[in-house]
């Protein structure tokens, strides 16, 4: 079984709809992240969470919200989807238990392809 | 400003050729880490390597090798004797102490290996 899972894997929705993307991990990591990937732009950080009570905005948080329901679960919501939120979304995890936080390697889920019509 | 630049958008080679992917980074930090990830056509992101700013020793792992040069702020990646399975998008990324060790990604280089 995959260590980091994302549901759904593909989603088509309409402008104005609310949609939630879910991420679960069995790696026991405390830190979780949401990114979006657009062609030619690489990955950009939307939100990140260092533990259940910690939520931080990333580079492009406008139009998104998150919920850290448990250490293993981190959900991303689009309250009112718009076409330019069409992208590939990735969840990632890392473990702060390493002595040097910079050594944390982020491990990614399989991604969710979202199309907003 | 872009912190990580991957100048090559696409590279196409014939099987068994070597291919080098360039990565140039920008940071004021003395403590930072550099990463390479692979994204095959199936879409997932696979971690390949992490290198810290204090270790300029080059690394080889099978057909993969990495050349880290602080003097030119580069962390280049070479695939030797490429194979069709190497076809993927490759991302270089930087994490800095001053940026709370968040990852900054380059735009990616698409490698196509033709049989």
Interface residues (C-beta under 8 A of the other chain):
Chain A: X40 X41 X42 X43 X44 X45 X48 X58 X88 X90 X92 X101 X102 X103 X104 X105 X106 X107 X108 X109 X110 X111 X113
Chain B: X4 X9 X31 X32 X33 X35 X37 X42 X43 X44 X45 X46 X47 X50 X52 X91 X95 X97 X101 X102 X103 X105 X106 X107 X108
